[in-house]
Amino acid sequence: MKKIYVGILAGGNGERLWPLSKKERPKQLLPFLNNQSLLSQTVDRVSMLTGSQENIFVITSDHQKDIIAKEVVGKIGDIVVEPCARNTGPAILLLAEKIKQKDPEGVLVVLPADHFIPDTKKCNSALQEGISYVAEHGVIATFGLMPTYGATGYGYIQADAHERVQLGRYYPVKKFHEKPDKKRAEEYLCQDDMFWNIGIFAGKVSTFIQEFKSCEPLMYDAMQKYLQGVCDYADIPSISIDYAIMEKTKNSVIFTTDFEWYDVGNLNIFLQLQRRFSSEKKQLFEIEAQNNICSSNKKVVACIGVDSLCIVETDDVLLIASRDKVEQVKMILQKVKEQNIDGVI
């Protein structure tokens, strides 16, 4: 059996979770459930896959390496540091090149640090199936999740099948679809061949590297020059793994699955999941008010005659937003940045 390696992408700042998430405490390090961060939960989950903490890698930025190290000390093999952000394509290629030095035929699984998956056993069972398949067939598997509603915040993958698509099966990828509008998302929900693109990939290390070389030669060549010390990391093209490889290669499959999964992408989702899964209950009292959610560690929150609000209180910021407008947090954060207010970003 080939060795399994896991790369956890943990370089984002999580600005859509401001003011909970700040520069010195990015989203993946926020206390989430039972005072455990999303990153720690991800490390614990994948440790059951690899059987060895030495085979777990976290990929992050130079700015975050020290705070990441404090979070995962003694739990992983190494932190792979990008000198500057160049998107997921170069990050994954950099990791693959690192692992290649000792095990080019090992299987690499890549996944984000900021996803929440309640059922570890079911998720790992699906990942293990994918690992076995790519090890035998020399392809890259992307994991497609059966949609449960017409989501507009996710990309979609269309399976290429001449018969009804079944869960737990592999299919060629017909097409990647960008995030749809509401009407199209509802149409996708009615199609049995459309799946959420959840950003989890598996393939042999050698397969990843070969696909980068074939599909994105400029990135591959720039990475070789960087590793040889003859160019800067900033000179490597900034391209996502989807654009660099997955939308071009003929050497990929989609594995269809249905484990419970959440992309913790905004305050509304973050607080909803906390309310549902956390044993700690927030002190929120309501009169003629409903559908409000809050985060306040020091104050009781009382709502009268207001509905569907997201309320977040920290030591230096009070944010109040309609729950259906929380995606605009990045816009208000930009206004705060322009005022150069100390300590709040």
C-alpha positions, 0 to 999 in steps of 0.5 A, spaced: 500 500 500 502 506 498 503 511 503 498 517 504 500 524 505 495 530 506 496 537 504 492 542 508 491 549 505 491 554 510 493 561 507 487 565 507 485 571 512 478 569 512 476 577 511 468 575 511 469 573 518 471 579 520 471 582 526 471 575 529 477 573 524 483 578 524 490 579 521 493 575 527 487 570 528 485 568 521 479 564 520 482 557 520 485 559 527 478 561 530 475 557 536 469 554 533 467 548 537 469 546 544 474 551 543 477 547 537 479 551 531 477 549 524 484 547 522 485 543 529 479 539 527 482 538 520 488 535 522 485 531 527 480 528 522 486 527 517 490 524 522 486 517 521 487 517 514 495 517 514 496 513 520 502 518 521 503 525 523 509 526 519 505 525 513 501 531 514 503 538 511 500 545 512 501 550 507 501 557 509 503 564 508 510 566 511 506 571 515 502 566 518 507 560 519 508 562 526 501 562 529 500 556 525 506 553 528 503 554 535 496 551 533 499 544 530 505 543 534 506 536 535 500 534 530 503 534 523 510 533 520 511 540 517 509 547 515 510 548 507 511 556 507 509 560 501 513 566 501 507 570 498 500 568 496 500 565 489 493 561 489 492 554 490 496 551 484 503 553 486 501 551 493 499 544 491 505 544 486 510 546 491 508 541 496 508 535 491 515 537 489 517 537 497 514 530 497 517 527 491 524 528 494 522 522 498 516 518 495 514 520 488 509 514 488 505 516 494 498 518 494 497 526 496 490 528 498 489 536 498 484 539 502 482 546 505 483 548 513 476 551 513 471 546 512 467 543 517 465 536 516 461 533 522 461 525 520 469 524 520 468 516 519 464 517 513 468 523 510 474 518 511 471 512 508 470 516 501 477 519 501 480 512 502 476 510 496 478 515 492 486 514 495 485 507 493 482 508 486 488 514 484 493 509 486 491 504 482 489 508 476 494 514 476 489 519 475 487 525 479 480 525 483 476 531 485 470 529 490 464 532 488 458 532 493 451 531 492 447 538 493 442 539 498 440 546 496 441 551 490 447 554 492 450 560 489 456 560 493 459 554 490 462 552 483 459 545 480 462 539 477 458 536 472 459 528 471 460 525 464 455 519 464 450 516 459 446 513 465 444 515 471 449 518 476 450 514 482 453 516 489 460 512 490 462 511 483 467 515 479 465 518 472 469 522 467 469 530 468 464 533 463 465 540 465 467 545 471 461 550 472 462 557 475 458 559 481 451 560 478 445 565 480 439 563 484 435 560 477 441 556 475 443 553 481 435 551 482 436 548 475 443 544 477 439 541 483 434 538 479 440 534 475 443 528 477 449 529 474 451 536 478 455 536 484 458 541 488 466 542 487 468 542 495 476 543 493 478 536 495 483 532 490 487 526 491 492 523 486 499 520 486 505 525 487 508 524 480 501 524 477 500 531 480 507 534 478 506 531 471 499 534 470 502 541 472 508 540 467 503 538 461 497 543 463 500 549 466 508 549 463 509 556 465 507 555 472 511 548 472 518 551 469 517 557 474 517 553 480 523 549 478 527 555 477 524 558 484 526 551 487 533 552 484 534 559 487 534 563 480 527 566 480 522 569 486 516 565 488 512 572 486 514 570 479 510 564 479 503 565 475 498 565 480 492 560 478 488 556 482 488 548 481 482 548 478 484 553 472 491 550 472 489 543 472 482 540 473 479 544 467 484 542 462 486 535 464 483 529 461 486 525 466 481 526 472 475 523 475 469 525 479 468 521 485 461 522 487 459 522 495 454 525 500 457 526 507 455 532 511 460 538 509 460 546 510 464 551 507 465 556 513 465 562 508 461 567 512 459 569 519 452 567 518 454 560 516 459 560 522 454 562 527 449 557 525 454 552 525 456 554 532 449 554 535 447 547 532 453 543 534 456 547 540 455 545 547 456 552 549 449 556 548 449 564 547 446 569 551 440 571 546 434 574 549 428 576 544 421 579 544 417 580 538 424 578 534 426 571 531 431 568 526 437 572 530 444 570 531 449 572 535 456 572 538 458 575 544 463 573 549 462 578 555 455 581 554 448 578 554 444 580 547 437 582 547 433 583 541 426 587 541 422 587 534 428 585 529 428 579 525 434 576 521 440 580 524 447 577 525 450 581 531 458 580 533 461 583 539 468 583 540 473 587 545 473 593 539 468 592 534 460 591 534 458 589 527 450 588 526 448 586 519 442 582 516 443 575 515 442 575 508 447 581 507 453 578 511 457 577 504 458 585 504 463 584 510 469 585 506 466 591 503 465 594 510 472 592 512 475 595 506 472 602 509 475 600 516 482 599 513 481 606 509 481 609 516 487 606 518 484 604 525 489 601 530 487 594 532 481 592 529 483 589 523 
